[in-house]
Amino acid sequence: MVIFVLTWVGLGCWCVCFWWMHRISSRQDAMLKELHEMTQRIEQLSQAGHDLIRDVHPQVGEIKEQVETVKEAVSTEKN
């Protein structure tokens, strides 16, 4: 009779353990999914930032050249 009770207690422990591990696994999956979505948003923002920098970078060089031209024109007018 004791073996029968211990068998059922052991079976109950396995069921609880299985349920507990399934619960932990589900939470981890949800966390990984949320983390993946977050990294995708960060990648999109980073890509947008790189695109803006790429668009602005050539213009900065052109602006510097224009400033130098205006600077030279102004300096020759003063003399």
N, C-alpha and C positions, 0 to 999 in steps of 0.2 A: 504494500500500500504506500509506503514512504517513497519507493522508487517511482510509482505512478504520479504522486504529487510533485516530486522533484522534476520529473519529465515535463509536466505541464508548466511548472514555474520556469524551467529552462526555455521552453517554447515561448512562453510569454515574454521573457527577457529578450529573446531573439526578435520577436515582433516589435517590441519597443525600440530596440537598437536599430532595426531596419527603418522604422518610421522616423526615428531621430536623424539618421544619416540621409534619408530622402529629403527631410526638411532642410538640413544644412546644405545639401546639394542644390536644392531649389533656390535658396537664398543666394548661394554663390553664383548660380547662373544668372539670376536677376541683377546682381551687382556687376558681373562681367558684361552683361548686355548694356547696362547704364554706362559703364566705363568706356565701352566701345563707341557708343553714341557720342559721348563727351570728346573722345579723341578725334572722331570724325569732324565734329564742330570746330575743334582747335585747328585741325589740318586745313579746313576751309578758310578760317580766319587768317591763318598763317599764309596760305596761298594768296588770299586777297591782299594782304600786306606786301608780299613779295611783288605782286603785280603792280601795286601802286608805286613801290620803290622803283621798279623797272621803268614805269612810265615817267616818273619824275626825274630820275637820274640823268637822262640825256638832256632834259630841259634845264637842269641846273648848270650844265656845261655851257649851254647856249646863253643862259642869263649872264653867266660870268663874262662871256665874250662880249655881250652887249654892254655890260657895265664898264668893261675896259674901254670899249669904243667910245662910250659917252664920256668916260673919265678923260680920255685923250682929247676928245673934242672940247670939253670944258676947259681943260688945262691949256690948250692952244689959244682959246678965246681970251683967257685971262692975260696971257702974255702979250 
